[in-house]
């Protein structure tokens, strides 16, 4: 009986510690959101405008919102098929010896500093786009390509875990009924792992939407809506990073309001993706 009570007390203590950790993480998010919104509240009404010119008192962020969405959307279009394809390769096709080599190399991409990605994009990708497609090279396409490489390890790793979590009996039952490997992947694995795959996309989306340094280095930082993937753009994060160091008064409040808008965008996209997953 003594051992039973001791075990119950230890379990209660562990649950209490886990509850405190969860509450602490939730409180940190709420405090960050409250601080950003409180600092930017006076300038929230100015954000819907189309013109960003702090010297003239214009703080519209429509161009930066379109820039962020264009770069992030392009990165997802490139990274999601590649990431899911790599996950399928590692789980369904690659021999174990090859997977042991490819997986660490893929995961190592996640540890490369973002400024290194930006530097490589600036020196290699931007001139290549300029020579091959014309334009200044600093563009939506350059930002999307750099971001795609940055979020690829996250999407591939989580997608691989989701695919490995599908019970082996599903595969064996489909093969026993005469399904080909592609049919097993398309009809069984991908639908069964849908929730995990959407989680991978959501995490990649959050990383791409919040990235700053690498995007600033390759997109040109022009505060105007892009007309094509070859046009330069400025993202919300890039705008905040570029101007926060010297912003005062209404200008500073507008940058905090931009941060609040970015936070709201990420939360709304996460909620929408989770709803689709359910």
C-alpha positions, -999 to +999 in steps of 0.1 A: +000+000+000+029+024+008+044+017-026+011+024-042+007+058-025+042+067-033+037+059-069+005+079-070+022+109-054+051+107-080+026+106-109+007+135-094+039+155-092+048+147-128+014+158-140+017+190-120+051+197-136+038+190-171+008+212-164+031+241-153+052+237-184+021+238-206+007+268-188+041+286-190+044+281-227+008+293-233+014+323-210+046+332-230+026+332-263-002+353-248+023+378-232+041+382-265+008+388-284-004+412-257+028+432-258+030+435-296-007+444-299-005+469-271+025+487-286+010+488-321-027+494-312-027+532-319-015+525-355-036+495-364-061+517-383-034+529-406-023+495-419-050+489-445-036+516-467-016+509-499+012+534-494+042+530-470+059+563-466+067+571-429+082+606-437+048+616-452+028+598-424+016+569-446+018+534-430-002+512-453+012+476-455-008+461-483+023+459-505+043+441-477+014+417-471+012+407-508+050+404-508+050+381-478+022+359-492+038+357-526+072+346-513+057+322-488+033+307-513+060+302-538+082+285-512+054+261-503+047+253-539+083+243-542+090+227-508+058+207-501+060+184-531+098+180-527+095+174-489+067+148-492+085+132-521+117+129-500+097+114-471+082+089-494+116+080-508+131+075-474+102+054-461+091+034-492+119+033-517+153+039-504+174+009-491+181+013-453+218+019-460+210+047-484+184+062-461+210+063-433+232+085-455+205+107-470+185+114-438+213+131-418+223+152-448+187+164-452+184+171-415+217+191-415+201+217-438+179+228-408+210+238-389+225+261-415+221+298-404+196+318-425+222+344-433+242+317-451+212+308-473+208+345-480+244+349-489+244+319-513+211+332-528+226+367-532+258+354-549+244+325-570+207+326-573+201+363-580+226+365-608+213+332-623+178+346-624+190+378-639+208+360-667+182+334-674+149+353-670+158+390-670+149+416-645+170+427-615+173+392-601+161+403-567+126+390-569+097+369-555+112+339-573+146+343-556+130+346-521+107+316-528+136+294-538+157+303-508+128+298-484+119+265-501+154+251-493+152+264-457+118+248-449+125+216-468+141+197-439+112+205-416+086+194-440+105+162-450+112+152-414+077+156-401+062+140-433+085+110-428+074+106-392+037+108-403+042+082-430+061+058-407+032+061-382+008+045-407+003+009-396+022-017-416-011-037-419-025-010-442+004-016-466+002-053-464-035-055-469-034-032-499-005-053-515-024-085-507-054-072-527-031-066-557-024-029-554+008-015-569+033+005-549+020+038-564-016+028-556-006+020-520+010+055-517-018+074-533-048+055-519-035+044-485-004+061-472-011+097-481-048+098-469-038+079-437-010+103-429-029+135-439-030+150-404+008+147-400+014+160-435-007+191-429+012+196-396+044+195-417+030+221-441+018+243-412+052+243-395+069+250-428+045+279-435+052+294-401+089+292-407+086+307-442+063+335-432+085+346-402+119+344-420+137+377-422+174+379-430+176+355-460+145+370-476+158+406-472+190+397-490+174+383-522+140+400-527+151+436-534+130+452-506+108+473-528+076+484-510+053+477-540+029+448-548+046+423-572+032+421-607+051+389-615+075+364-598+104+384-613+095+417-595+113+427-563+092+428-531+094+437-494+080+414-468+064+423-434+093+408-415+119+425-438+102+459-433+102+456-396+139+445-395+150+473-418+132+502-400+128+493-364+163+505-355+155+542-362+117+543-359+101+566-333+066+577-325+039+568-350+064+550-372+075+527-344+038+520-335+031+511-371+060+486-371+046+470-340+012+469-356+027+452-386+041+426-362+007+421-347-008+416-381+019+390-390+011+372-358-026+372-366-019+359-401+002+330-388-025+321-362-053+323-388-034+301-413-025+276-386-062+274-375-073+270-411-048+243-418-057+223-387-094+226-396-087+212-430-067+184-414-096+174-393 
